[in-house]
Amino acid sequence: QTYVIPLKYSLKAEQIKRASEIIKEILVKDERIKDKASISVGFYKFDVYAVNLYVSFAISVNELSGAIKEDFHYIVKHRFDSEGLEIAYPTQTVEMVNKNKS
């Protein structure tokens, strides 16, 4: 399984690192993920509207895939909400300039 989790640019570097730690902790604690060495989480790149974390892990029993993904999403959202870590979504900033300023 691979994911890219977009985080808001307004987060500080320490918060991005914390988000990465939370995700890894969630995956390590999930007993259905047997191959703990397959877990990879890290700061992937600066994207257009977000800083992206890359998440990868192996699932050995395909029947569990849907349940693991759903649980993962709920737990990540809950933990991020509780620590004030915001997931990014496409936004646009408009800067207004007052040309009548003296």
N, C-alpha and C positions, 0 to 999 in steps of 0.2 A: 504494500500500500504506500502511495506517495501523496503528499499534500503540499500545497503552498498556502501558508496562513499569512494574510496581509495585516500588518499593524499600522496604526496611524503614525505619520511623521512627527506628530507632536510628542510622542513618547521619548523619554530620555534613553540614552544607551543602556543604563542600568536596568530600566524597565524592559527593554527588548531582551536583554540577557535573562532577566527574571522570567519572561514569557517562555523563552527557550527551556529554561530549567523546569518550569511547571509542566510543559508538554512531555519532556523526557521522564519526569517523575510519574506522570499519569501512565505512560506506556510501560515503564518498568514495573509498576504495581499491578498492571493487568495480567492476571495469571493465565489468561487465554493466549497471550503472546509468549510462546515458549522460547523463541530464539532471541534472547535479549541482546545478543551481539549485533543483530540486524537493525537495531534502533539507531537512527541517525537524526539529529535535530541540530539546526544551525541557522545563523543569519545568512540568507541566500543572496539577496540583492536589494538595491535601491530601485524601486519600480516607479512608474508614472505617478501613482497616487498613494503608494504604500511602501513600507519597508517589509520585505518578505522573509518569513522563516520557512525553511525547507524541512519537511518531516517525512521520514521513510521508516518502514518496519515490515517484517515478514509475518504472514499468517499461514500456519501450516494446515489448518483445517478450513477449507473454503466455506463450509456451511456457517461458520462463525463470523465471516467477513462483515455481513450487514449489521449484526448485533455489536460487534467491536467498533465499527465506524460510528454507529449511532451513539453508543455510550461515550466514545471518545469526544464527539462533538458536544454533547451535553456537558460533560465534565470540564472540557476546555472553556466553554462559554461561562459556566458557573464560576470556575476558578479565576478567569480573567475579570469577570464582573466584580468578584469579591476583592480583587487587588487593583481595580481601576485601570486595567489594561484594555485598551480599545482596539477592536478589530476594524480595519479600514474598509471603506467602500468608496466608489468613485465620487469625487467632489470637484467643484470648480470654485476658485477664488476670484472675485472681481475687485479690482482696486479702483476706487473713484478718486479722480484728481480734480481739485477745484482750480480752474483756469482763471477765475476772477480774483484770485488772491493777490493782494498788493505786496 
